[in-house]
Amino acid sequence: MKTVGIIGGFGPETTAKFLMLLISLWQKKNQNTRPEILLWNAPVDNKIEQEFILTGKNARKLLPLVISGARKLEAGGADFLVLPCNSLHIFMKNIRTSVGIPVLSIVEETTKFVAGKKIGRVGLLGTKATIKSGIFNSRLRKHHISVLVPEAGEQTSLNAVIHNLVRGRKTNRDAREVIRLVKRMAKDGTRNIILACTDLQLLALKQKRANLIDTLEVLAKATVEKMGEQ
C-alpha cells in the first residue's frame, strides 16, 4: 500500500469529503484494511482566498503555502501527493518540481476520464482562475474535445457561489444558480459538464439535462488506484 499525502484546506469541507471518499472507495476493494493517508490543512488567509476565488488575483501569494504543505507531507512519509482543488493546479509544474515524489493531477485524470468516454464536447464550470488559465482547455483540445465555458456574467455569479461554499455556506439559491447554468449549456448542445471546482459537488445539483462529471470523484478513484500499487 502506498501512502497518499493530501494538500487540503481549499476548502475544508471538500477536503473532508475527499478524505471520506478515499476511505470508502478503498474499503470497497480492501475490506480488511483502511488506507494510509496523511492530510495537511492549509492555514489560508481568508482575504487572499476570497480575492483569488472572486477575481483570480493573488494566486502567487498561495503558492509558497502549497509548496510548504507538499514538502511537509513528503517529509512525513507520503509516497505521492494529491491536491483536491482544481484552481491551484495552475501551479502543478511548481509543485512537482518542489518535491521528489509524484503528484497526481486532477486535470490530467479528468481529461483521461473524458477522453476514455469518447466525449467530443464538454462544458466547464470552475473559478475564474481555472477558466482563465486554460489548464483544462489545452489538455482537452489535444484530445479533440471542444470546451464551452460560462459567459462573463455567468462566471461572476459562479465565482460568488464557489466563495460561499468555501466559507461553509450552502444555499438552495446557489444550487439553482448552478443548475440554471447547466441547463443553459445543455440547451446549447453540451450534455456533459465538468465540475472543475471540487466545491461544487457540495451542492444538491438535481437536474436531468446534463451529465455532471465530478472532478473530486475522478481524482479519488485515481488516488485509490495508485494507493493500491506495490
N, C-alpha and C positions, 0 to 999 in steps of 0.2 A: 504494500500500500504506500502511495506517495502522500506526503503532507502538503496540503494546499495552504497558501497564505492569502487572506482576503484583505485588500486595501479598501476599508469600509468607511462609512460615515457620510456618503454622498447619495441620498440622505439616509439617516439612521434606520427608519422603518423598513426601507427597501433592503438595507444591509441585513437586518434581522430576518426578513422574509427569505432572502437568498441563503442565509445560513441554514434555516429550517428546511428549505427546499433541497439543499445539498444532502442533508441528513436523510430526508425522506427518500430521495432518489437512490442514495447509496444503499439504504436498508432494503429496498425492493430487490436489489441484486445480491446483497450480502446480509442475510437476515441475522447472522450470528455475531456481527461486529458493527461498531459505529466508526465513522470516518475520523481521521486525524486532521484537525483544522486549527489554524492559527488565524486570529482576527485582530487587525489593528484598526481602531476607530479614529478617524482624523479629527483633531481639535480645530475645526474650521471657524474662522471669524465670520459671524453672521452677515455683516455688511459686505464683505468681499464676495461671499457666496451669493448673496442677493443680487449684486451688480452683475456677477458672472452669468447668472441664470436669466435675468431680465434683459441684459444688454449685450452679453457676450464679452464684456470687458473684464479686466483684472485677472484673466486666465493665468498669466505669468506669475502672479502672486501665489497661486495654488500649487505650482509645480514643485517648489522646494519641499512643501509639505508632503506631497505624494511620494517624492523620491525618498524622503526621510522614512516614511512608512514602509516603503518597499525594502529598504535596506535593513530596517529593524526586523521585518518578517524573515528576510534571508538569514540574518544573524541568529534568529530564533529557531532555525531549522527547517524552514519551508523548502520544499523541493521545487515548487513553481508558484507563481502568483496569478491572481485574478483581480480585476477591478470592475465590480458591478455598477459602473456608471459610464454611459456612452459618451457624454460630453468630454470627460477627461481623457478619452482615447485620442484626443488631438495631441497628447504628449506621449503616445505609445513608444515612439522611437527613443525619446529621452529616458523613459522608464526602463526600457530594455537595455540600454547602454549603461545604466546606473547600477545594475545588479548582474550577478554571474549565473542566474538561474532563469529558466524560461518564464515568459509572461504570456498567458492566453489572451487573445484579443476578442472582445465581444463583436467587433466589426467584422473580423475575419471569419469567425464562427457563424455569424448570421448570414454573411454573404455565401458561405459554403452551403448553409441550410437552404437558402432561397434558390441558389443555382441547382442544387440537387432535386428540388421540386419542379424544375423546368418552368419556373415562373418568368414571364417576359416583361412584366411591368409591376412596379410597386409604388405605394405611397409611403412617405417618410415623415413621421411625427417625432420631433425632438426639440431640444433647446435651440436658440438662435446660434449658439456656438457650434453645435453639432451640424446644423444645416449649412451654415456659412462656411465651415471648414472644408466641406466636401469629402470628409473621410469615408462616408458610405457611398456617395455618388460615384467616386472614382473607381472603387472596387467593384461595385455592382455593374457599372458600364463596361468593365473589362469582360464581364460575362454576358454582355449584350442585353442587360436588364435596364430598361428605361425607368427613370425616377420622377415622381411627382411630389413636389414639396408645397407646403402651405403658402398662401398669398401673404403679403406683408401684414395686413390687419389680422389675419388668422394667426400668424406667428406671434404677434404681440399678445393676443389672448391666450395662446398656448403657453407662452412663457410665464404668464401670470398663474395659470393653472399649476404648472410644474413647481413654481415657487411656493404656492400654497401647500402642495404635497410634501415638499422638502421640510417645510415648517410644521408638518404634522396636521395640516388642515385638509380634510376630505369633505367635499360638499356635493350634493346632488346637482347643483348648478354647474359645477366644474365638469362633472361627468357628462351632463347634457351638452356642454360646450364641445367636448372632445367628440362625442357621438355625432353632433351636427357636422363637424369637420370630416369625420369618417364617412358619413352619408354623402357629403358633397363630393368627396374624392371617388366614392363608389359610383355616383351618378355620372361622373366624368370618365367612367370606364376602368377605374382602378379598384380591383376586387381584393387585392392583397396589400395590406398596410402594415409596415414595420413600426412597432412601438419603440422608436430609437431613443427612448428615455425610460430607464428602468423604473422610475417612479410612477409612470402612467398605469402600470398594472395594479396599482393600489386602488384605482377607481373601478366601480362596477360598470363596465362598458358593455352593457347588454344591447345588442343590435344584431340584425341578420343580413345586413347589406354587404359586409366585407369580412374577409378572414384576417384576423389580427395576429401578427407574428410577434410574440413576446420575446424580446431580446434577453430578458433576465432568465427565462426558461431555457432558451437556446444555450446560453453561457453555462447554466447549471448542469445541463446534460453533458456538455463538452468537458466540464470540470470533473464530473464523476467518472467519465471515461478515462481521463488522464490520471486520476487518483488510483484507478484500478490497474494501471500499468506496473509491470515488475521493474 
